[in-house]
Amino acid sequence: MDDAIFKIIKNRLVRWEGQTLNQEKLGTLRDEIYQKTKTNKFAPFSNIKKWVKEARRRMAAEAKAAGKTAKKGAAGAKKAVRSVEHAVAEVPAAVQNSLDEIKAEMSLEPVRQEVSLPKPTVVMDKVYLQSISFEIAAMRSAMDRIGRQLDKLEKELNQHRQGAE
């Protein structure tokens, strides 16, 4: 879609905000596109609907990008204000001394060490092992049955081949 068509559709969508698009509005949109670009005079409505969808997608992407830059700008301004406030506000000596004392008290606490626990032992009880053996037996019987069915199909194919020759 051309940028000229995008601009035309974008302007119309802004004007028609909240309204549903019907055949009449799509027709006026097609006429406006033809008047301004001298192309797509008999564009099918399916193409116009696709252009509208693409224009809405682009508009949403532009709005999202604008929102991100606005957030970044606001965050940068807040950081600048904080850094200026931090530079202006000096900590008095008495407060600094009390902070140093608190930090020293915190460093006197014993250091916690992590103790590694031994790995748990896996207990295989009879019921668990028996259920596994039953599942294995069921799988074997199913595989045997499938093998017999495949042998039977192979014999039938050979018979058909011999009958065809």
Secondary structure in CASP SS format (residue, H / E / C, confidence):
PFRMAT SS
TARGET T0000
AUTHOR 0000-0000-0000
METHOD secondary structure of the structure
MODEL  1
M C 1.00
D C 1.00
D H 1.00
A H 1.00
I H 1.00
F H 1.00
K H 1.00
I H 1.00
I H 1.00
K H 1.00
N H 1.00
R H 1.00
L H 1.00
V H 1.00
R H 1.00
W C 1.00
E C 1.00
G C 1.00
Q C 1.00
T C 1.00
L C 1.00
N C 1.00
Q H 1.00
E H 1.00
K H 1.00
L H 1.00
G H 1.00
T H 1.00
L H 1.00
R H 1.00
D H 1.00
E H 1.00
I H 1.00
Y H 1.00
Q H 1.00
K H 1.00
T H 1.00
K C 1.00
T C 1.00
N C 1.00
K C 1.00
F C 1.00
A C 1.00
P C 1.00
F H 1.00
S H 1.00
N H 1.00
I H 1.00
K H 1.00
K H 1.00
W H 1.00
V H 1.00
K H 1.00
E H 1.00
A H 1.00
R H 1.00
R H 1.00
R H 1.00
M H 1.00
A H 1.00
A H 1.00
E H 1.00
A H 1.00
K H 1.00
A H 1.00
A H 1.00
G H 1.00
K H 1.00
T H 1.00
A H 1.00
K H 1.00
K H 1.00
G H 1.00
A H 1.00
A H 1.00
G H 1.00
A H 1.00
K H 1.00
K H 1.00
A H 1.00
V H 1.00
R H 1.00
S H 1.00
V H 1.00
E H 1.00
H H 1.00
A H 1.00
V H 1.00
A C 1.00
E C 1.00
V C 1.00
P C 1.00
A H 1.00
A H 1.00
V H 1.00
Q H 1.00
N H 1.00
S H 1.00
L H 1.00
D H 1.00
E H 1.00
I H 1.00
K H 1.00
A H 1.00
E H 1.00
M H 1.00
S H 1.00
L C 1.00
E C 1.00
P C 1.00
V C 1.00
R C 1.00
Q C 1.00
E C 1.00
V C 1.00
S C 1.00
L C 1.00
P C 1.00
K C 1.00
P C 1.00
T C 1.00
V C 1.00
V C 1.00
M C 1.00
D C 1.00
K H 1.00
V H 1.00
Y H 1.00
L H 1.00
Q H 1.00
S H 1.00
I H 1.00
S H 1.00
F H 1.00
E H 1.00
I H 1.00
A H 1.00
A H 1.00
M H 1.00
R H 1.00
S H 1.00
A H 1.00
M H 1.00
D H 1.00
R H 1.00
I H 1.00
G H 1.00
R H 1.00
Q H 1.00
L H 1.00
D H 1.00
K H 1.00
L H 1.00
E H 1.00
K H 1.00
E H 1.00
L H 1.00
N H 1.00
Q H 1.00
H H 1.00
R H 1.00
Q H 1.00
G H 1.00
A H 1.00
E C 1.00
END
